[in-house]
Amino acid sequence: MTSKKFDSPMEAEAFFYQSLEQRDLDEIMVAWAKDDEIVCIHPMGPALEGQTSVRDAWGVICDSGQELTFEIDSIRYSETSDLAVHILQEHIAMAGDPPKLASMLVTNVYRQTE
């Protein structure tokens, strides 16, 4: 798996959403910490812990073939020297005729690592 240095949490977040729109699982995982302490909770789902569980869940979304586009509204950003918490509203468009629209409140947590 490749790695990338992000200069800010916002850069990591933009990279993640771009990778998600492209359904590029390897790139999606670049934005995640490389340890088994990571946790991901999809709407109405359980807490997924560790690299394998998180990757498998995003893999299902990528493999679905569903084209998604995201517009993100910031509700609150809180950052310290090594930790950032972003509360966002995702406006998600799912390709189709007619396209389906959804809106989700999400919390993204970023920790600066090596």
C-alpha positions as CSV (number, residue, x, y, z in Angstrom):
1,M,0.0,0.0,0.0
2,T,1.3,3.4,-0.9
3,S,1.7,6.2,1.6
4,K,1.3,10.0,1.2
5,K,2.2,12.9,3.5
6,F,-0.7,15.3,3.9
7,D,0.2,18.9,5.0
8,S,-3.2,19.4,6.7
9,P,-6.3,17.5,7.7
10,M,-8.2,19.3,5.1
11,E,-5.8,18.0,2.4
12,A,-6.3,14.5,3.7
13,E,-10.1,14.9,3.6
14,A,-10.1,16.3,0.1
15,F,-7.9,13.4,-1.0
16,F,-10.2,10.9,0.6
17,Y,-13.4,12.2,-1.0
18,Q,-11.8,12.4,-4.4
19,S,-10.6,8.8,-4.1
20,L,-14.0,7.8,-2.9
21,E,-15.7,9.4,-6.0
22,Q,-13.2,7.5,-8.2
23,R,-13.9,4.3,-6.3
24,D,-10.2,3.7,-5.8
25,L,-9.9,1.6,-2.8
26,D,-6.1,1.7,-2.5
27,E,-6.2,5.5,-2.6
28,I,-9.0,5.7,-0.1
29,M,-6.9,3.7,2.3
30,V,-4.0,6.1,1.9
31,A,-5.9,8.6,3.9
32,W,-6.3,6.2,6.8
33,A,-3.7,5.7,9.5
34,K,-1.6,2.5,9.0
35,D,-2.5,0.9,12.3
36,D,-5.2,-1.3,13.7
37,E,-6.6,1.4,16.0
38,I,-8.7,3.0,13.2
39,V,-12.5,2.8,13.4
40,C,-15.1,3.5,10.8
41,I,-18.9,3.6,11.3
42,H,-21.1,3.7,8.2
43,P,-24.7,4.8,8.6
44,M,-26.8,2.3,10.6
45,G,-23.7,0.0,10.8
46,P,-21.5,-1.4,13.5
47,A,-18.1,0.1,14.5
48,L,-15.5,-1.4,12.1
49,E,-12.1,-1.7,13.8
50,G,-8.8,-2.2,12.2
51,Q,-7.3,-2.0,8.7
52,T,-8.9,-5.2,7.3
53,S,-12.5,-4.4,8.5
54,V,-12.3,-0.8,7.3
55,R,-10.8,-1.7,3.9
56,D,-13.3,-4.5,3.4
57,A,-16.2,-2.1,4.0
58,W,-14.9,0.5,1.6
59,G,-14.3,-2.3,-0.9
60,V,-18.0,-3.2,-0.9
61,I,-18.8,0.4,-1.7
62,C,-16.1,0.6,-4.4
63,D,-17.1,-2.7,-6.0
64,S,-20.8,-1.7,-6.1
65,G,-20.2,0.3,-9.3
66,Q,-22.4,3.1,-7.8
67,E,-21.1,6.5,-9.0
68,L,-21.1,8.9,-6.1
69,T,-20.3,12.6,-6.0
70,F,-19.9,14.6,-2.8
71,E,-20.4,18.2,-1.8
72,I,-19.2,18.9,1.7
73,D,-20.4,21.6,4.1
74,S,-18.3,22.3,7.1
75,I,-20.3,22.5,10.4
76,R,-17.3,22.6,12.7
77,Y,-13.6,22.1,12.6
78,S,-11.6,21.7,15.8
79,E,-7.8,21.2,15.5
80,T,-4.9,20.9,17.9
81,S,-1.2,20.3,16.9
82,D,-1.8,16.6,16.3
83,L,-5.6,15.9,16.3
84,A,-8.4,17.4,14.2
85,V,-12.1,16.7,14.4
86,H,-14.3,17.7,11.4
87,I,-18.0,17.7,11.6
88,L,-19.5,17.8,8.1
89,Q,-22.6,17.5,6.2
90,E,-22.1,15.3,3.1
91,H,-24.5,16.0,0.2
92,I,-24.3,12.8,-1.8
93,A,-25.5,12.4,-5.4
94,M,-25.9,8.8,-6.7
95,A,-25.9,8.5,-10.5
96,G,-29.1,7.2,-12.0
97,D,-32.2,8.4,-13.8
98,P,-33.3,10.3,-11.9
99,P,-30.2,10.7,-9.7
100,K,-30.7,10.0,-6.0
101,L,-29.7,12.5,-3.4
102,A,-28.8,11.9,0.2
103,S,-27.5,14.0,3.1
104,M,-25.4,12.7,6.0
105,L,-23.9,14.2,9.0
106,V,-20.4,12.8,9.6
107,T,-17.5,13.2,12.0
108,N,-14.0,12.7,10.6
109,V,-11.1,12.5,13.0
110,Y,-7.6,13.0,11.9
111,R,-4.4,12.3,13.9
112,Q,-1.0,13.4,12.6
113,T,1.4,10.5,12.4
114,E,4.8,9.9,10.9
